[in-house]
Amino acid sequence: SPVLQYLYYLCQIGIAMSPLSNNSLFINYHQNPLLEYFQRGLCVSLSTDDPLQFHFTK
């Protein structure tokens, strides 16, 4: 929600995102909000969930 995003921005709370692992469960890869959050100035970390389990190298 925009309100939570604003609060995360104000408090500089980091968000760890795993777009490849979450992609197959919830949303399309191109609809992942990682870039949008980054452009809004949120503290975003591109993370891996279980790299040895999924073997993704994108």
Order of alpha helices (4+ residues) and beta strands (2+ residues): alpha-beta-alpha-alpha-beta-alpha
